[in-house]
Amino acid sequence: MHIMEGYLPASHAVAWSVVSAPFVIYGARKISRLVREKPDVKLLLATSGAYVFIISALKIPSVTGSCSHPTGTGLAASLFGPTITTVLGAIVLLFQALLLAHGGLTTLGANIFSMAIVGPFVAYWLYTSMTRAGLGISIAIFTAAALGDLSTYIVTALQLAIAFPDPVSGIGGSATKFLGIFAITQVPLALSEGFLTVIVVNLLRKYSIKELMALNFLKSKAV
């Protein structure tokens, strides 16, 4: 779901960068406040960022100009909220563009919007809604991670459709084609990410109780 370097028209690349920038700036301020008020969670924050980096680097070539892969943002969004996750995702995307030729600088804004903004907001909303409804954390985490991943792929497909509408059916027809091709690889990846994130959270609940309690992650009776 990283759109490759130079693939988007310049106007689209600039527009997505402008839209994404306020989220990154606000998230950076939240991280600064978080580490100042709760320094014990620094290691957990770094772990969440590393999780995003590692599993989102496992790419599978997909639609021309993009690729399919897990996102890893559901974990950080559930632990720290969506705007902090935006910054982690932006850092990961920048590093991958510079070091792995995965994504690109010209498409950084578009990739941030899909993977580091929309995905985390969807994941966070699902996690909080489901835990408040009394569902177990494992169910909430699985749903948040899997559907956060899928929401990213949906947005990427729409971004590509807007940039390259079908000559006959327009943006709608192009989006349908992109979504259909993406689904072949992305649906299994999303389900796998959901299961993997549950495993990671269960390990954190075993070995990082203090840090999770500092984040109020374990305040729900649905633990």
C-alpha positions in Angstrom: 0.0 0.0 0.0 3.0 2.3 -0.4 2.6 4.2 -3.6 6.0 4.3 -5.3 8.2 7.3 -6.0 7.1 9.6 -8.8 3.9 7.7 -9.5 1.4 10.4 -8.5 0.9 13.6 -10.5 2.8 16.5 -8.8 -0.5 18.3 -7.8 -1.8 15.2 -6.0 1.5 14.6 -4.2 1.5 18.2 -2.9 -2.2 18.0 -1.9 -1.8 14.8 0.1 1.3 16.3 1.8 -0.7 19.4 2.8 -3.5 17.4 4.2 -1.2 15.1 6.2 1.1 17.7 7.7 -1.2 19.0 10.5 -1.8 15.5 11.8 2.0 14.8 11.9 2.6 18.2 13.7 -0.1 17.6 16.2 1.0 14.0 16.9 4.6 15.2 17.4 3.4 17.6 20.1 1.5 14.8 21.8 4.5 12.5 21.8 6.6 15.2 23.4 4.0 15.7 26.1 3.6 11.9 26.6 7.3 11.2 27.1 7.6 14.1 29.4 4.7 13.1 31.6 5.1 9.3 31.4 8.8 8.5 30.7 8.3 4.8 31.5 6.4 4.3 28.3 9.4 5.3 26.0 10.4 1.7 25.4 6.8 0.6 24.6 6.5 3.6 22.2 9.8 2.5 20.5 8.5 -1.1 20.3 5.3 0.0 18.7 7.2 2.0 16.1 9.5 -1.0 15.4 6.5 -3.2 15.0 5.1 -0.9 12.3 8.5 -0.8 10.5 9.1 -4.5 10.5 5.8 -5.8 9.3 5.0 -3.0 6.9 8.4 -3.8 5.2 7.1 -7.2 4.2 5.8 -6.2 0.9 4.1 -8.1 -1.9 4.0 -6.5 -5.4 0.4 -5.5 -6.3 -1.3 -3.0 -8.5 1.1 -1.1 -10.8 2.8 1.6 -8.8 2.0 0.1 -5.4 2.4 -3.0 -3.2 0.5 -4.9 -0.6 1.7 -5.5 3.0 0.6 -5.4 6.6 0.7 -2.0 8.3 1.3 -2.7 12.0 -0.4 0.6 13.0 -3.3 -1.1 14.9 -1.1 -1.9 17.8 0.2 1.6 18.3 -3.2 3.1 17.7 -4.8 1.0 20.4 -2.0 1.8 22.9 -1.2 5.4 22.2 -4.1 6.8 20.1 -4.2 7.7 16.4 -2.2 11.0 16.3 0.8 9.6 18.0 0.6 6.6 15.6 0.6 9.1 12.7 4.1 10.2 13.7 5.4 6.7 14.1 4.0 5.8 10.7 5.4 8.9 9.1 8.9 8.1 10.5 8.6 4.5 9.3 7.5 5.6 5.8 10.3 8.1 5.6 12.9 5.5 6.6 11.5 2.9 4.2 11.5 5.5 1.3 15.2 6.4 2.0 16.6 3.1 3.0 14.5 0.4 1.3 13.2 2.1 -1.8 9.7 1.3 -0.5 7.3 4.1 -1.2 8.9 7.5 -2.0 9.5 11.1 -1.0 7.1 12.5 -3.6 4.4 10.1 -2.4 5.2 10.4 1.3 2.1 12.6 2.0 -0.2 10.2 0.3 1.2 7.2 2.0 1.1 8.9 5.4 -2.6 9.8 4.8 -3.6 6.2 4.0 -1.3 4.2 6.4 -0.5 6.6 9.2 -3.7 8.6 9.5 -6.8 6.8 8.2 -5.7 3.3 9.3 -4.8 4.4 12.9 -8.0 6.4 13.3 -10.1 3.5 12.2 -8.2 1.1 14.4 -8.5 3.3 17.4 -12.2 3.9 17.0 -12.8 0.2 16.6 -10.7 -0.7 19.7 -12.3 1.9 22.0 -15.8 1.2 20.8 -15.5 -2.6 21.3 -13.8 -2.4 24.7 -16.4 0.1 25.9 -19.1 -2.3 24.7 -17.6 -4.9 27.0 -15.9 -7.1 24.4 -12.6 -8.7 25.2 -9.3 -7.0 24.4 -8.2 -9.8 22.1 -11.3 -9.5 20.0 -11.0 -5.7 19.9 -7.3 -5.8 19.0 -7.9 -8.3 16.2 -10.7 -6.3 14.7 -8.8 -3.0 15.1 -5.6 -4.3 13.5 -7.4 -6.2 10.6 -9.8 -3.5 9.7 -7.3 -0.7 10.2 -5.2 -2.5 7.6 -8.1 -2.9 5.2 -9.1 0.8 5.6 -5.5 1.7 4.5 -5.8 -0.4 1.4 -9.2 1.1 0.5 -7.8 4.7 0.8 -4.8 3.8 -1.3 -7.1 2.4 -4.0 -9.1 5.6 -3.9 -6.0 7.7 -4.1 -4.9 5.8 -7.2 -8.4 6.0 -8.7 -8.5 9.8 -8.2 -5.1 10.1 -9.8 -5.9 7.7 -12.7 -9.6 7.6 -13.4 -10.9 5.1 -15.9 -11.5 6.7 -19.3 -15.0 5.2 -19.5 -16.3 4.7 -15.9 -14.3 7.4 -14.2 -13.0 7.4 -10.6 -15.7 4.9 -9.5 -14.8 2.3 -12.1 -11.1 2.8 -11.5 -11.6 2.4 -7.7 -13.5 -0.8 -8.2 -10.7 -2.3 -10.3 -8.0 -1.2 -7.8 -10.0 -2.6 -4.9 -10.6 -5.9 -6.6 -7.0 -6.5 -7.4 -5.8 -5.3 -4.0 -8.2 -7.6 -2.2 -6.5 -10.8 -3.5 -3.4 -10.1 -1.4 -4.7 -7.6 1.2 -7.6 -9.5 2.8 -5.4 -12.5 3.9 -2.7 -10.1 5.0 -5.2 -8.1 7.1 -6.4 -11.2 8.8 -2.9 -12.4 9.5 -2.0 -9.0 10.9 -5.0 -9.2 13.2 -3.9 -12.5 14.7 -0.2 -11.4 15.0 -1.2 -8.2 16.8 -3.2 -10.2 19.3 -0.2 -12.4 20.0 2.0 -9.3 20.5 -0.5 -7.7 22.9 -0.8 -10.9 24.9 3.0 -10.9 25.3 2.9 -7.2 26.3 0.2 -8.0 28.9 2.5 -10.6 30.3 5.8 -8.7 30.4 4.9 -5.0 30.3 2.1 -4.6 32.9 3.5 -1.4 34.4 3.8 0.4 31.1 0.3 -0.7 29.9 -1.2 0.5 33.2 0.5 3.8 32.8 -1.3 4.1 29.5 -4.6 3.0 31.1 -4.7 0.2 28.5 -5.7 -2.3 31.2 -8.3 -0.3 32.9 -11.1 -2.1 31.1 -12.9 -5.0 32.8 -12.7 -6.8 29.5 -9.0 -7.7 30.1 
